[in-house]
Structures are given as C-alpha cells and as structure tokens.
Amino acid sequence: MPRIPRSYSKLTQEALLLLAGQIQLARKRRRMTEQDLAARIGVARSTVQLIEKGAPSVGVGLMFEAAVLVGVDLFVPEATTLAPELERMQDKLALVPRSVRKPVRVIDDDF
C-alpha cells in the first residue's frame, strides 16, 4: 500500500485507492502486462506500478490516461467523449465570478 500523506482527507485517500484498483483490475482483465500499459502511456513500468498502488505522487493526467487505455469509465458510464459534460460545466462557470477575492477589511484607525 502506498504511503499517502496524513494531510490528505480520508475521501481523497479512498478515491486514489479506488481508481488505482479499477485500473489494475481492468488491465488484468484485458490480459495486458504492466510493460504493455507503460509502453502505451509512454512511461516506465515502475510508473505503472505506482499508478496501480494509488501513489499520490503520480500526475493525475497519467492516472486518467491509464484509466482510459484500460477502459475504466471516468465520470460517466461508457463515455466516448466528455464534451457534453465539459460544456455543461463551462456554462456553469460562466455564471460565477471569474475570480474570487477576499473581502476588503476596513481598518478602523480612528483613535
């Protein structure tokens, strides 16, 4: 089991381990070796091992690429594209402010 920093929430730790397990299971069901997956992603076999252990040091892009290559559903079942979900998210983002700022504190310096 990988060493996940205690500062990570329990939900984050569980999500890392769940995705890692799904990737490993899907790879094995496809009868794909670690080396085969590593070659498809363009990384070393040791990186695939880290992905399958849920190591938080692995980039999220590599985790997602591994998941897609072995057939793990991301966000929506049997998605060929996430474009509709992305468009809905962008529509929602258009409704919120572009930046978030802390409220300006007025300093009462009258003595």
N, C-alpha and C positions, 0 to 999 in steps of 0.2 A: 504494500500500500504506500502511495506517495506521501511525502511529508507536505501537508497543506498547512500554511501558517494559521495559527490560532486566531489571528485577527480577522480571518475570513468568516463570514456567517455560516451557520450550520447549513442553511439552504444553498449557499454557494458551494460548499464542500460536497453536498449531496448531488448537486447539478453536475459538477465536474466528474464525479464518480459514475453517475448515471450515463452521461454522454460517452465517457470512456468505455464503459461496459457495453453499451449499444454498438459502438464502433468495433470493438473486439469480436463480439458475437456475430455481427453482420459479416465481418471479414472472414471469420472461420466458416460461416455458412456458405460463403461463396468459394470456399476452398482456396483462399488467397493467402499466400505467405506474407509475413511481415516485410520481407525483402521486396515482394511484388508491389505491395502498397507503398512502400518507401520510394520505389522507382516511379510509380505513378504520380506521387506527390512531388517528387524531386528533393527528397531529404534522405538522411541516413537512417538505417534500420533502428538505431538507438532512439531516434526521434519518434518513430512509430511506437516503440516500446513505452516511451514517456507519455505519448498520446493515450495509449491504452491503459495506462496507470492513472490517468487523470491528473498528471502533473500540472500545476498552475503556471509553471514557467514556460509552457508551450504556448505559442501565439494562438489566439482564437481563430485566426484565419486558417492555420494549419489544422486545427481541430475540425473546423467546418469542412475544409476540403477533404479530409479523411472521411468524414461522415457522408458527404455527398458521393464520394467514389465507391463506398461500400454499400450505399443505398439506405442510409439512416435518414428518416424523414426529419426535416428541420422546419419547425413552426407550423406547418400544415401538412396533413397526410397526402402522400402521392403527388407532391408538387413538382411540376416540370419547370415552373418559374415562380418566383415570389413577387413578380411585378405587381399583381393586384394588391397584395398586402403592403408592398412598398408605397404604392400610390395612395392608399388609404392613410398610411402613416404620414406621408408628406402633406396630405390635405389637412390632417390634424395639426401638424407642426406649423402650417401656415396660419392657423388661428391663434397661436400663442405668441407672446413677445419673442423677438429674435434673441434678446439677451436678458439675462436675469441679473439684477443688481441688488445689492443690499440697500435697505432704506438709509437715506442720509440722516445721520443723527445731528440734531441741532444742539449745539453746546451752549448751555446757559452760563455765560461768563459774567453776568451782572452780579456784582457783589453788593 
